[in-house]
Amino acid sequence: MLMRNSAFWKRGALLVLAGVFAAGCTGPGIFETKNVAARKGLNKDVAARKGLMKSIGKTWKAVKKAAKAGDNKAAGKAAGELYKLSGKISKVFKNKGGKSRSKPNVWTDKGKFKQRAEFLAVSAAVFSQVHSKSGSKAMVSKGVKNIGKNCGGGHKTFRAKKKKKM
């Protein structure tokens, strides 16, 4: 009887510790945007935009890397994530303000900006659902190029070039 209770308490303690560990690992992520904004002197809108765009960039790299390696399943999964992220672009660009590389036409030509974001989302979705499942290297290559074209088109139109540091 004592052994059963001992095992019960050990398992319970282990579960509690696992929960505390998991909460500790994920907790700061909730406030990451605020911390980044505070550290870099950014307002919260700019920090949210930069965070989303960095996530999109990382996910886009994962799509390209998996496609190049011939892992169409992983490329399709990453493209599905890219689709979800790119669907948030027009939402994080609602408020103008703060110092960033966004050109003024993001806010003066909102329709075109939203359309560009939707082109990226659609090309990622098509890649995820069609190209990555085709088994054709040519289709996968075409899908990757299409995503790149739609992503780069937004950069050319709506983002200023990075200033060179001297």
Secondary structure in CASP SS format (residue, H / E / C, confidence):
PFRMAT SS
TARGET T0000
AUTHOR 0000-0000-0000
METHOD secondary structure of the structure
MODEL  1
M C 1.00
L H 1.00
M H 1.00
R H 1.00
N H 1.00
S H 1.00
A H 1.00
F H 1.00
W H 1.00
K H 1.00
R H 1.00
G H 1.00
A H 1.00
L H 1.00
L H 1.00
V H 1.00
L H 1.00
A H 1.00
G H 1.00
V H 1.00
F H 1.00
A H 1.00
A H 1.00
G H 1.00
C H 1.00
T H 1.00
G H 1.00
P H 1.00
G H 1.00
I H 1.00
F C 1.00
E H 1.00
T H 1.00
K H 1.00
N H 1.00
V H 1.00
A H 1.00
A H 1.00
R H 1.00
K H 1.00
G C 1.00
L C 1.00
N C 1.00
K H 1.00
D H 1.00
V H 1.00
A H 1.00
A H 1.00
R H 1.00
K H 1.00
G H 1.00
L H 1.00
M H 1.00
K H 1.00
S H 1.00
I H 1.00
G H 1.00
K H 1.00
T H 1.00
W H 1.00
K H 1.00
A H 1.00
V H 1.00
K H 1.00
K H 1.00
A H 1.00
A H 1.00
K H 1.00
A H 1.00
G C 1.00
D C 1.00
N H 1.00
K H 1.00
A H 1.00
A H 1.00
G H 1.00
K H 1.00
A H 1.00
A H 1.00
G H 1.00
E H 1.00
L H 1.00
Y H 1.00
K H 1.00
L H 1.00
S H 1.00
G C 1.00
K C 1.00
I H 1.00
S H 1.00
K H 1.00
V H 1.00
F C 1.00
K C 1.00
N C 1.00
K C 1.00
G C 1.00
G C 1.00
K C 1.00
S C 1.00
R C 1.00
S E 1.00
K C 1.00
P C 1.00
N H 1.00
V H 1.00
W H 1.00
T H 1.00
D C 1.00
K H 1.00
G H 1.00
K H 1.00
F H 1.00
K H 1.00
Q H 1.00
R H 1.00
A H 1.00
E H 1.00
F H 1.00
L H 1.00
A H 1.00
V H 1.00
S H 1.00
A H 1.00
A H 1.00
V H 1.00
F H 1.00
S H 1.00
Q H 1.00
V C 1.00
H H 1.00
S H 1.00
K H 1.00
S C 1.00
G C 1.00
S C 1.00
K H 1.00
A H 1.00
M H 1.00
V H 1.00
S H 1.00
K H 1.00
G H 1.00
V H 1.00
K H 1.00
N H 1.00
I H 1.00
G H 1.00
K H 1.00
N H 1.00
C H 1.00
G H 1.00
G H 1.00
G H 1.00
H H 1.00
K H 1.00
T H 1.00
F H 1.00
R E 1.00
A C 1.00
K C 1.00
K C 1.00
K C 1.00
K C 1.00
K C 1.00
M C 1.00
END
